[in-house]
């Protein structure tokens, strides 16, 4: 006796493919959001670590240490988007605006940071030893998500960084463009 073949109908197959396609689209969107968040966290953490390095070096060297925007990793650049890179160096002569001079050691540098925009209300941040005040200010990190994914890195007068998802006035962070 022959066994009858069981098969899917065309309708059952189309419904299954539709559900699978919907799940694949949802997974791709969630994966993209996860990727953007991971990139943002890595970029913010890179600058937080640079600030901690600058604070520790200022104490160890008993000198001013500067964190500034850089496009080439060897010299401070004028004000602009910090996603072009940054550097940390010991500013022996205390010049203002801070520039890397002969004999001043570069402690760390970062190259271009793609897909993230970083705005700052300061050209550079000076971290000073002991009880001397550091340069305070705010760096705002944005990506394609706009203000919904934006972060603020706020540097206090003591040189301590803190993170926020809100502006100082409690409003949403503003991303350019």
Helices and strands as residue ranges (DSSP letters): H 10-61, E 65-69, G 82-84, E 86-90, E 106-110, E 117-120, E 124-127, E 137-142, G 146-148, E 151-155, E 161-164
